[in-house]
Amino acid sequence: MFKHIIPFCLLFMSFGAISNSYIHLPVDRDVRCLKDSYQGAVKGNADDVTAFLQCFPKTFYLFSATFASSDAYHHRSAIYDSEIAYAYIQLFFSLNTEQSNYLPLFEIALNGHWEVDAVSYYKQALVTFIEQAPS
């Protein structure tokens, strides 16, 4: 009986290893891009603004993989420093608001679940944006 359980466990663990490595593959490149373009985007450099907006996560899943605490989502996020995360999120809102491009702000929030971590900064920024948005 145990002969059949061991291969099943090994197969299950290998799928887990594949899925864990997959979680980090799509965000590592974008995290480097965010870090490289952040300072220039803050200064208004058009190329850096474009790069920053293109590299910012587009879905809640990728957003949490980039900014969430490891305890909240059971994975190690790429950026979990509250000051850095807050600055990146504020810049993302600022750049999209300046360009009157509101759709990306809402797309990330779809299917979101909020914890008390850097991810919650996004929720707070979105609520503030909605409350202050012109009619």
KOLBA-554169 format. One record per residue (C-alpha): residue in one letter; x negated, y negated, z. Coordinates in steps of 0.2 Angstrom, whole numbers, plus 2048, in hexadecimal, padded with zeros to 3 digits. Each point is the difference from the previous one (the first is absolute). Layout:
  aa   xx   yy   zz
   a    X    Y    Z
...
! end
This chain:
  aa   xx   yy   zz
   m  800  800  800
   f  7F2  7F4  804
   k  7F8  803  7F0
   h  80E  7F7  7F7
   i  800  7F1  80C
   i  7EE  7FC  7FE
   p  801  7FD  7ED
   f  810  7F6  803
   c  7F7  7F5  80D
   l  7F1  7FD  7F5
   l  80B  7FB  7F1
   f  80A  7F4  80B
   m  7F0  7F8  807
   s  7F9  7FE  7EF
   f  80F  7F6  7FB
   g  7FF  7F5  80F
   a  7ED  7FD  7FC
   i  805  7FB  7EE
   s  80E  7F5  805
   n  7F5  7F7  80D
   s  7F3  7FD  7F4
   y  80D  7F9  7F3
   i  806  7F4  80D
   h  7F0  7F7  800
   l  7FB  801  7EE
   p  80C  7F3  7F9
   v  7FD  7F3  80D
   d  7ED  800  802
   r  7FE  7F7  7EF
   d  80D  7F3  804
   v  7F9  7FD  811
   r  7EF  7FC  7F9
   c  809  7F5  7F3
   l  80A  7F7  80E
   k  7F0  7FD  80A
   d  7F6  7FA  7F1
   s  80E  7F4  7FA
   y  806  7F9  811
   q  7F4  7F2  802
   g  802  7FA  7EE
   a  813  801  801
   v  801  7F6  810
   k  7F6  7F2  7F7
   g  80C  801  7F1
   n  7F4  808  7F3
   a  80C  806  7F3
   d  7F7  811  7FC
   d  7FF  804  812
   v  812  7FC  803
   t  805  80B  7F1
   a  7F5  80E  807
   f  807  7FF  812
   l  812  800  7FA
   q  7FC  80F  7F4
   c  7F7  80A  80E
   f  80D  7FC  80E
   p  80A  810  804
   k  810  801  7F5
   t  80A  80D  80B
   f  802  802  813
   y  7F7  811  7FF
   l  7F0  7F8  7F9
   f  803  7F1  80B
   s  800  80B  810
   a  7F1  80A  7F9
   t  7F7  7EF  7FF
   f  805  7F7  810
   a  808  80C  80C
   s  7F9  806  810
   s  7FB  813  800
   d  80B  804  80F
   a  810  7F9  7F7
   y  7FF  809  7F0
   h  7F4  80F  803
   h  7F2  7FA  7F5
   r  7F2  7F5  800
   s  804  7F0  7F8
   a  7F3  7F7  7F5
   i  802  7EF  809
   y  806  800  811
   d  7F9  7F0  808
   s  80E  7F5  805
   e  7F8  7F0  7FC
   i  7FB  805  7EF
   a  811  809  7FC
   y  809  7F0  806
   a  7F5  7F5  7F5
   y  803  80B  7F1
   i  812  801  802
   q  802  7ED  803
   l  7F6  7FD  7F0
   f  80B  80D  7F6
   f  810  7F7  806
   s  7F8  7EF  7FC
   l  7FA  804  7EF
   n  811  808  7FB
   t  80A  7F2  807
   e  7F5  7F3  7F6
   q  803  809  7F0
   s  813  803  804
   n  7FD  812  7FE
   y  80B  807  80E
   l  803  812  7FA
   p  7F0  808  806
   l  804  7F9  811
   f  80F  80B  801
   e  7FA  80F  7F6
   i  7F3  804  80E
   a  80E  7FF  80D
   l  80A  80D  7F8
   n  801  811  80A
   g  7F5  7F8  80D
   h  800  805  812
   w  7F8  7F4  80C
   e  7F4  803  80F
   v  7F7  7F4  80B
   d  7F0  7FE  7F6
   a  7FA  7F7  7F1
   v  80E  806  7F5
   s  80C  7F7  80B
   y  7F8  7F0  7FB
   y  807  803  7EF
   k  812  801  807
   q  7FE  7F0  80A
   a  7F9  7F7  7F1
   l  80F  806  7F5
   v  80D  7FB  80E
   t  7F7  7EF  801
   f  800  7FE  7ED
   i  813  804  7FF
   e  804  7F4  80E
   q  7F7  7F2  7F8
   a  803  803  7EE
   p  809  7F3  7F7
   s  812  804  7FA
! end
